[in-house]
Amino acid sequence: MIASTTTMRRMAGTMVVLVAVLAGISQIARAEQTPSTPNAAETVSDSTRQARVQRLRQALDAESRRAICRWHDAEHQSPPNWFDKLLAKIGQWVDRVWSAIRNFLRKLWPSGLNLGSGGNGSWQLKGVRTWLWIILILTVAAGGVLFWLRRRRETTSLSIPEVIEPLPDLSEGALASVRSEDQWFELAGQLEQKGELRLALRAAYFALLAGLAQREWLTIRRDRTNREYLDEFTRRWRRRPRAAVESRAEVPEKLRGSLRQFDRVWYGSQVLTSQAVATYRQDQRELLNHV
């Protein structure tokens, strides 16, 4: 009985161990089968994501090949603009200047500038002389530039622009009394030389009026006409006690002819020549000499 009981206990223990082993194996199998479904879904999701990433990369690649995006591409660099060209020219000019200075210094001092110390610890005399020459040359150059700038400033300050005297007023509202007889005749000659024939004739006309006003044969006013000047002169001329009968009629007629000639030129369309202006100016001088 005891042996049978022991045998049954051993068999029961064996059965429990077998059940436990089978349960563990079943759990492991379930664990292996259960994640198989999520792994398949994750695989599909990963493939979809990779496809999207691939399409995005292709779109970015196509967009980057456009002309507007070639600034970052070393194979498709944009042409230099005017500022880049200017900077390049400035850089080339600086390089040429520096090379010229360096070559010039090398020609002056083939052995180079040496300020090192000799074997006895003292400064080399050759290096000191070299730097003294450099300082002297720079000082003379700076002095020359300053002297040139000062002379240029003085020349600019001393240069007085030529003052061109403006032409006097010869318009309709001008008065002959603003200048003397001689001044008007001189101006008439200057205008005649410049080719201003109408203005020269008007200046000679003003000289006539100014001369008659200085001799108190008429009074110059802005609102008077040539007819009024002629009437006033004729009245005063006829009152002259020493005048001969012939001269009383001759001088006013000469004045009448001078005023009419001026009116035909200034207010009309009579063509003038240099000879006509010179003759008119001479006639007015002679007329003034007779009064």
C-alpha positions, 0 to 999 in steps of 0.5 A: 500500500505504501508503495502504491501510494508513493507511485501514485504521488510520483505519477501525479507530480509528473502529470502536474509538470506535464500540464505546466509544460504544456501550458507554458508552450501554449502561451508561448505559441499564442504570444508568437501568433498574436504579434504577427497581425500588428507586424503586418500592419506596421509593415504596410504602414512603413511601406506607405510612409516610405512611398510618401517620403519617396514622392516628397523627395522626388517633388523636392528634387523637381522643384530644386531644378527650377531656374529660380532655385539654381542659386544654391547649385554650384553647377548653375551659378547666376551671372555676376551683376554690376556690383560683383564686377565692380568689386572684382575690378577694385580687387584687381586694381588693388592687387596691381597697385600692391604688386607695383609697390612691392616691385618698386621696393624690391628694385630699391632694396634687392636684399630686402628691408633688414632691421635685425641685429648683428652678431654683436647684438647691435642694430645693423646700420644698413637697416637703419638707413633703409628706414630713414630713407623710407621715412624721408620719402614719405615725408617729402611725398606728404609735403608735396601733396599738402602743398599742391592741395593748398595751392589749388585751394588758393587758386580756387579762392582767388579765381574771380569769375568774370563779371558780365555787365548786363545790357541796360534797359532798352525796353518801352518803359526805359528812360533816356535820362538814366545815362548821359549822352556820351554813355548812350553813344558808347553803348550804341557803338558796342551794340553795333559791333555785337550785331544788335542793330535795333538796340544800337539804333535805340541807344543812339535815339536815347543819346539824342533825347539825353543830349537835348534834355541836358541842353534844356530843349525838352523834358524827358518823361515816361508817358511822352511820345516822339510827337510831344518831344518834337512839339516841345523842342519846336516851341522852345527853339522858336523862342530862341532870340539869337536863332536865324530864320533859316535855322529855326526851320532847319533844326526841327526838321532834322529832329523830325526826320530822326524821330521818324526814322527811329519809329520806322525801325523800332515800331515798323519793319524796316531792315537795318544794316550796320552802315545805316546804324552808323550813319544814324548815330553820326547824324544825331551827333551832328544834330546835337552839335547844332543845338 
